[in-house]
Amino acid sequence: MSNLKDIQVKVYDNDLEKAMRILKKKIQNDGLFKRLKLKKAYEKPSEHKRRKQREALRRQRIAASRDRYRKR
């Protein structure tokens, strides 16, 4: 997991709604929502291992898909 980093959003023309959308997107891309959701409840070691395996398989599928389209 990544360390806490500074996330800044500038508000232009008092457009707070747009700034909030940008902030939510940055937080989501950083993975903070996912980490908070995982820390909300205890996760058994077997569930942790299974989740990590699923995430690795998903990353492999995405990488394979990208490679397939780059070769064309």
C-alpha positions in Angstrom: 0.0 0.0 0.0 1.2 3.5 -0.7 1.9 6.0 1.9 -0.3 9.0 2.6 0.5 11.6 0.0 -0.7 15.2 -0.4 -3.7 15.5 -2.6 -4.5 19.0 -3.6 -7.4 20.4 -5.6 -7.6 24.0 -6.6 -11.1 25.7 -6.7 -11.6 28.1 -9.6 -14.5 30.6 -9.7 -16.0 29.2 -6.5 -17.0 26.0 -8.3 -17.0 23.8 -5.3 -19.0 21.0 -6.9 -16.4 20.5 -9.7 -13.6 20.6 -7.1 -15.3 17.9 -5.0 -15.7 15.7 -8.1 -12.0 16.1 -8.9 -11.1 15.4 -5.2 -13.2 12.2 -5.1 -11.6 11.0 -8.4 -8.1 11.6 -7.0 -8.9 9.8 -3.8 -10.4 6.9 -5.7 -7.4 6.7 -8.0 -5.1 6.7 -5.0 -7.0 3.7 -3.5 -7.9 5.4 -0.3 -11.5 4.4 -0.4 -10.6 0.8 -1.0 -8.1 0.7 1.9 -10.7 2.3 4.2 -13.3 -0.3 3.2 -10.9 -3.2 3.8 -9.9 -1.8 7.3 -13.6 -1.5 8.3 -13.9 -5.1 9.3 -11.5 -8.0 10.1 -10.4 -10.1 7.2 -9.4 -13.6 7.8 -5.9 -14.6 6.6 -7.4 -17.1 4.1 -9.7 -14.4 2.7 -6.8 -12.0 2.5 -4.8 -14.5 0.5 -7.8 -15.3 -1.8 -8.4 -11.6 -2.4 -4.7 -11.0 -3.3 -4.8 -13.9 -5.7 -8.0 -12.5 -7.4 -6.4 -9.0 -7.7 -3.2 -10.5 -9.2 -5.3 -12.5 -11.7 -7.2 -9.4 -12.7 -4.0 -7.4 -13.2 -2.6 -10.2 -15.4 -5.8 -10.3 -17.5 -5.7 -6.6 -18.0 -2.0 -6.7 -18.9 -2.6 -9.5 -21.4 -5.5 -7.6 -22.9 -3.3 -4.5 -23.3 -0.5 -6.6 -24.9 -3.0 -8.2 -27.3 -4.2 -4.8 -28.6 -0.7 -3.3 -28.9 0.4 -6.2 -31.2 -2.2 -5.3 -33.8 
